[in-house]
Amino acid sequence: MRSLFKKFKEGLSKSAKNIADKTGGIFRRAKLDASTIEELEEALYGADFGYETTEEIVEETKEAYRKDKELRGQDVAKIGSSVLRRVLDGSEGTIEFKDDRPTVICLVGVNGSGKTTTTAKLGSQCKVEGRKVLVAACDTFRAAAIEQLKEWTNRLDLEIVSGERGADAAAVAYDAWQAAKSRRKDTLIIDTAGRLHTKSNLMDELAKIRRVLQKRDESAPHYSLLVVDGSLGSNSIEQARVFHEKFGLDGLIVTKLDGTSRGGSLVGIYRELKLPIFFLGFGEKAEDLQAYQIENYVDAVFGLEEEVSA
Amino acid sequence: MFESLTDKLSHAMHQLRGTAKLSEENMSEALKDVRAALLSADVHFKVAREFIETVKEKCVGQEVLKSVTPAQQIIKIINDELVKLLGEGETGLSTNRPLKILMVGLQGGGKTTTSAKIAKFLKKDGYNPLLVACDIYRPAAIDQLESIGEQIGVPVFSDRSSPDVPLIGENALKQSQIEGRDLIIFDTAGRLQIDAPLIEEIKELKRRIQPEEVILVADGAIGQEAVNVAESFHKAVELTGIAMTKLDGDARGGAALSMKQITNVPIKFAGTGEKLEDFDLFHADRMASRILGMGDVVSLVEKAQESIDEREAERMADRMMAADFNFEDMLNQLSQVKKLGSMQSIMGMLPSISGMKVEDKAENQMKQSEAIILSMTLQERRSPNVLNASRRNRIAKGSGVKISQVNQLIKQHMQMKKMMKKLNGGGKMKKLMKQMKSQGLDPSQLAGGNLGSGLGGFKGKLPF
């Protein structure tokens, strides 16, 4: 699976520049002074790492500075990345496909997080890897959501199962599973309607999708992944918490990292809920979805490759 | 849920008891908490710092009032300052006619939905709107706008064959002149603020259509990135307003403060749901208490006042006083409560319990009661006395419940009626109503204790 997405590095380097730029100013410095801490704090908050992780890095930096007044910028980068690595330990998620049945991947999330686009991208990448993919359009609520996914599957030459707008999403999921089985597909990716985690009736609808799938395969969906908009702040932790409670999550996909946002909320989510991160999204093209790797993420955040090892 | 600022502060303020004056020293702990609260509500780092400075200046030297705790006093100062900052500037829309509104923002912020909401909102004020589909990139975006347009009865201008967005805009303008439209809303594609070609495109579109309003649509849960986004869009197309969306979630919306502070562009709209009527003008005071985590009591009270039809309420009060309360009235009450929104959203507005989940039971029970009443004939609703065993059986079948549940509802109705008779007897009812009205509450929703007990002790059963 790891060989599946090779372009991780390239993708991250797009946003890496921004991350390194923000924090890099400090790291390039030969010696530190009091204002450095504030700059560091600002950069870390700016990346949406959240209160705890930021304070942790700042505290450790202060501590190191007390011990060694000759602390250099690179040392700060090292402290930061070691804290981040510690916090993110075990956060890499990988998909292990089933041999004997369709592997069902269900994407859920709040409105506008990028589920439909991610469904298409994930489908396309699995297909490139030689898997037999079927996509299910279970967003039967939003106007033109089905058309949007159909358009994608046309472009990417994927097979799709969909219902009418307003149809029961769980029924579409059920049909899709049947179709996957009879068409001998090994991967079923389900796109669901966006829903705010605060709407309990809509959260119940998700539970129904799970129940219905489990009538056919008790272990389905094998991967329930929350799609999180990387530009969101601390509320994404709350989103993940409620989706996890109500639906049960296996991990995350963080999208829209091609902007200047640094997706730091994944740190907060992992810290709180220990939900592994599977993929990161870097844009609107099919190949802009990449497997998440701790090392790459941490290096990119602190610009280690360019700044420190050089 | 985050600990509310009030909770946090009361802890830090404990040591302030007995002090006569607020000073920099005795406030430092408290201000640290305020800062943490702002940061965890996604207020931008720099904005939070400036804000704390301002608050500090205002607080230092103030005498601690006897009637309130120091915490309350500081919160009041913070709240006032927040309201002031958030509400500065013109929060209404331009009154020009025709009014051209250009909607811009990142992907997935809610531009299309917000466009439709504004159209619907202003249509009520007598505008004759046209929606223009300028998102030619996202698959099926035009379909989405057309479908929503149909829902609200507003025509949509689109050109599926043209890749030239500024030209589509121009043609839409011409069309609107021919049709005599005085509100033209341009829904554009989501774009990153660093995507140079797309930013150029929207600048050109703006130059050609000369909109009176340029609204940035931003997800209420957006993080620190908000500042970059608002700054860049403001630089590119000179924003005239900001719309915060998805505020029906539980995001604290600190980004609103950041964006307002950095760009000085007023916030004009607040989106509070997927339904096209879930839309509101921006209220600085509500946003302030949201950021501070103090709930939204004001909004709730206002919402209750709006939702409940005044005349209907009066009629209901009369009927209740005549002790002639039947199932039709009960149904009416149910739908009034429903208009308020889901129980969960009502709970969300209250500070003390915003983190709690409403048990679905309560909502389900309301639905069930409604179903039972809807399965009755008109005669049965008006004169419940005719409800014999066979009728009850039919109603149970019709509404998909057990006969015992129908019986229970009938029993509850009897009890309510009895209670009202009693109240009415001593003239207590009138007094009660008067009292409630003077408190800004509407009697009809409270009479019978439905909403009252729903909110106060909502864990208990609803009386119907």
Interface residues (C-beta under 8 A of the other chain):
Chain A: E41 E42 Y45 G46 A47 D48 G50 Y51 V110 N111 G112 S113 G114 F141 R142 A143 A144 A145 E147 Q148 L149 K150 E151 W152 R155 R165 L196 H197 T198 K199 S200 N201 D204 D229 S231 L232 G233 S234 N235 S236 E238 Q239 K256 D258 G259 T260 S261 G264 S265 E284
Chain B: M1 F2 A36 L39 S40 A41 D42 H44 F45 K46 L106 Q107 G108 G109 G110 Y137 R138 P139 A140 A141 I142 D143 Q144 L145 E146 S147 I148 Q151 L192 Q193 I194 D219 G220 A221 I222 G223 Q224 E225 A226 N228 V229 K246 D248 G249 D250 A251 R252 G254 A255 E274 S342 Q344 S345 G348 K357 V358 D360 E363
